[in-house]
């Protein structure tokens, strides 16, 4: 794996596409083991496909979600509170996996 460069992360899809795909896949697998696969797949394909990871500094990343993620979900029925909780956990896990892929300590 190439050494992480914060400046290169601004063009993340040019320099770090493989690493980001690995982190997204690991987060998906983690969530898929804990929640209904239809829900996890819907979040992955209908919300996270439009998400954007940003490097915040000091080994921290932030995932920006598209506006109104609940409105994007189709084909699954879920209460708003439950969706918010699952989505929050998914985003947190994704941030953990991105940190891990890039070799930052504190991946858990």
SULGI-V921635 format. One line per field, one symbol per residue. phi: phi as a letter, one per 20 degrees, with the letter a starting at -180 (. if undefined). psi: psi as a letter, one per 30 degrees, with the letter a starting at -180 (. if undefined). burial: I if it has 24 or more other ideal C-beta (glycine too) atoms within 12 Angstrom, else O. A space follows every 10 residues. Layout:
BEGIN
phi = ???
psi = ???
burial = ???
END
This chain:
BEGIN
phi = .fffcgffff dgfeecgfff ffffffffff fffdcgffff ffffedcffd fceceeolmd ccdeefflgf fefcncdbfg ffggffffff ffffffffgf gemefmfe
psi = klkkjeefff hefefgeeee eeeeeeeeee effflkeeee eeeeffeffg ljkkkflhgk lkkkllkiee ffkkfkkkke eeeeeeeeee eeeeeeeeee eggklhf.
burial = OOOIOOOOIO OIOOOIOOII OOIIOIIIOI IOOOIOOOII OIIIOIIIOO IOIOIOOOOO IOIOIOOOII OOIOOIOOOO OOIOOIIOOI IOIIIIIIII IIOIOOOO
END
